[in-house]
């Protein structure tokens, strides 16, 4: 039997029956088209698909794959990004979650989605990431990255987080707050949005700084250059310290005196896109925004032709 020349990494939220069902359907269609399917070792038993390649769940999982298909919600897609980013493998998400901003397809578009993968008619776009460094007295103690956001939050519910925020080496303000979110444009519709930050179109290169419940006269969300360095220092008055979260998945405890620096990531995440729809349409669909009454340019042109007798 000839080995397949094309391989797809398949990642699924195996704790959900519908995700397992969709993942198995995707695998069957791909394998029927002589495309190899690769599974993660911790997911393979739940998916129980014959004839697949099984690999460790590490940063080499996506190497040699032309694309990774992730079945689940945004949390599963963020997990997929951790696997695909080192190899620069494009990631395509099939949404089974609530909103699923990172997903490109819905489960009811499964047939056309798989056909696009088989025909390689998708396009790939780069999404800006952030690199995060935690240091004490100038010595790095922790390094991470994030696709959506890095957030510095209070560790104790009953305490305030006392911080000084810095942009490009200059102090901006001191806040008593619940935390600070440092987000990418991709993450502007995630935690930063919930904290009151602006929605930023994904093709815009920028970094966002969004305070969470800050007690200050000047505590507004800010958008900075993508080349800026954003930093927050946890002050000694913070009882219990704080905690750093990267994409809500990876965490690191922060003691008083910790300095967290956030800058543009050295390596982007590659997302596969099936259609070149405007981001406005994605916002309307994902948030179910009311647009009734809109007539649009086409309607105005039709109305104009009617008045002129054209």
N, C-alpha and C positions, 0 to 999 in steps of 0.2 A: 504493500500500500504506500502510495506517494505521500510524503509529509506535506502539510499545507504550507504554502509560501506566504500566506497572510495570517496574522494572529491578532485577536482582539482580547483584551483583558476585560473580564466581566466581574463587577463588584455589586453585591446586593445586600440589602438589609434583611438578612435571613431570619430575623426575629418576627417578620411579618409574612403571613401566608401569601398575600397578594404579590409581594416582592419576589418570593420564591417562584411563584407561578409565572410571572412576567419574565424573570431571568431565565427560566428553563425554556420558555417560548423563544426568547432571543437566541439562546444557545443553539436550539434546534435549527432555526432558520439559517443561522450563520454556518453551521456545520453542514447543512444540506447544500450550501453554496461553496463547499470545500474551503471554508475559512476556519482556521484553528481557533479554539476557545481556551483561554487560560483562566484558571480559578485560583483564589487564595486558599491556602491550606486550612484555615480556620472556617471557611465557608463551604468548601467542597462537600463535606459529609451531609450538610443540610440540603444542598442543591442536588446531589446524587445524580450527576450527569456522566454517562459513559463516554470515553474517547476524548477526554479533555486533558490539558496539561495542568498540573497542580504545582504551585510555587509558594515559597514563604511569603508572609505578609510583611514585606519590608520595602525599602526604597528601591530595590532592584526588580520589584514585581512587574513593572510596566516596560522594562527595557526590551526592545525588539518588537513591541506591539505597535501597530499603526494607530490604534485608538483604544481608549478605555470607555466602556459603557457602564454607567452606574445607575442602579435601580433603587430608588428610595427618595427620601426627602433631602433638604439642604444639608443636614448633618451627615448623611451618608455620602453626599457629593463632596463635602469638605474632607471626609476621610479618603475619598478617591483622589482628591487633589494632593494629599500627602504622599500618595503612592506614585502619582504621575509626574509631579513637578521635577524630581531629579532627572528623569529621562526625557523631559520635554514632550511627553506623549499627550496628544489632545484628549480631552475628557468630554464625554457627552452624557448628560444626565437625563434620565427618564423619571419624571416626577410622580411620586406616590404620596407626597406629603401635603401640607396645607397650602402654602403659597408657592414655595419652590422657585425662588428667583434665579437660582443658579442652574436650574434644569432647563434644557432646551426643548424637551418633548413631554407630552402627557401620555399616560398609559393607553388612552384610546387612540393615539396616533402611532401605535406600535408598528403596524405594517409599513407605513411610509417611512418611519424612522429606520427600521432595519433595511429597507430597500436603499435608502440613502447611504447607509454604511457599506452595503454590498457594492453599490455603484460608485462609492467614494465621491459623492456629489456635495458633501459638506464642506464648509470653509472653516478655517481656524483663526481665532483672534487671541491676542495676548492680553492678559489681565494683570495689572500692576499688583504687586504684593508689598508687604513691609517686612523689614528685618528688625528684630528687637534684641536689645542687649541690656541686661541688668548688671549693674556694677556697684561695688562698695569701695570707697576711697580710691577710685581709679582702677580697681582690679575687676575684670569681668568675671561674673559668677554664673551667668546663664545666657544662652543665645537661642533664639527661636525665630520663627517667621509666621506670617498670617496672610491669608487671602482676603478675608473680610475685615477683621479688626483685631487690635491688641487693646485690652482694657485693663486699667489699673483700678481695683475696687477695694473698698474697706473689707477687712476680714471679720470684724465683729459687727453684728446688726445694730447694736445699741450705741456704737461709737461712730464718730466722724473720721474721715480720712483727711489729714492735714497735709497739703501738698503745695509746692511751688512749681508752676508750669513755665517752661522755657521754650523759645522758638529761635532757632539759628544762633544759639549761644548767648541769647539775651533773655533776662527774666521777663515774663509777661504779667503774671499775677499770682497771688497766694490765695488758695481756696480751702475752705472747709467744705467737704463734699462727700457724696457717696462713691464717686469715682470719676475717671476720665477715660473716654473712648478715643482711640486713634484708629481711624478707618481709611480704607481705600474707597475709590468710587464704586467698586463692586460691592463693598460692605455698607455703602450709604443707605441701602434699603433694608439692612439687618439691624443690629443692635444700635448703631448710631441713629437710625431713623426713629427707633423707639425712645431714644433719649432726647429727641427734639432736633436732630441734625437735618441738614438739607439733603435732598435727593440729587445726586450728581450723575450725569450721563456717563456710562462706562468708558466711552472713548476720550473723556476728559482726563488728563493726567494731573492729579492733585492729591494732597493728603488732607484728611479732615481731623479736626480736634473738637470733640464734643464733651463738655462737662456734664456730669450726672448730679442733679440736685445740688448745685453749688450755692453756698451762702455768700454771695458777693454782688456788688453793683455791676461789675463787669464779668459776666460769665455767659458769654454767647458762643454758639458754635462758630468755628472758623475754618476757612478753606485756605490752605497754604500751597506754595510751590511744591511740585513733586520732588524737588531737590533739597527741600528744607529738612532740617533735623529737629524733631520734636522731642521734648524731654519732660519728665516729671520727677521731682524728688520728694520722697516720703519723709516728712519732717519728724523730728524727735518727739513731738507732742502727740503723735498718733499712737494711742494705746492699742496694742495687739497687731500693729503693722497693717499690711495690706496683702493683696494677692493679684498676681498677673494672670490674665487669661488670654490665650491666643486662639482665636476662632471658636471660643467656648469649648475647646477640646483639650488643650494642653495648659497646665497651670504651674505656677511657681510662687512660693510664699515670699513676701517682701517684708523685711524687718525695717524699723525706722532707720533712716540713713540710706536707703536704697535709691539708686538713680536708674530710671528706665529711659532708654533712648530708642526712638523709632525713626527709621529712615526708609527711603525707597528700597525695595527688595532687589537683590542682585539677580534673582531668577524669577521671571513671571510664571503664571499658570496659563496653560493653553486650553482654551475652551472651543469645542467644535460647535458650529452653528449650522442649522439646516436651512434657514431662511433669513433674508436680509430685511426683516421687519423693523420699523422704527421703534426705538426704546419707549416712546410714548405709548405705543400700542401694548407693549409688555406691561407697563405700569397700569394701564386701564384694565387689562385682563387679570393681572395678579391681584390688584386691590379692588376689583369690581367697581371701578369708579363710574359715577353717573355722567353720561355724555349725551343723553337724549336732548334733542333740540338743536344740536350742532348741525349746521348745513354744509360747512366746508367750502373749499375753493371750487370743487366740481359743481356743487349745487348752485353756487353763486354764478358760475359761468352759464349754467343752464337757464337760470332766471334772467340773466342779462340777455341771452339770445332770444328768449321769449318776448322781452320788452321791445327789442329792436326788430323783431320779425325775421331774425336770421334762421 
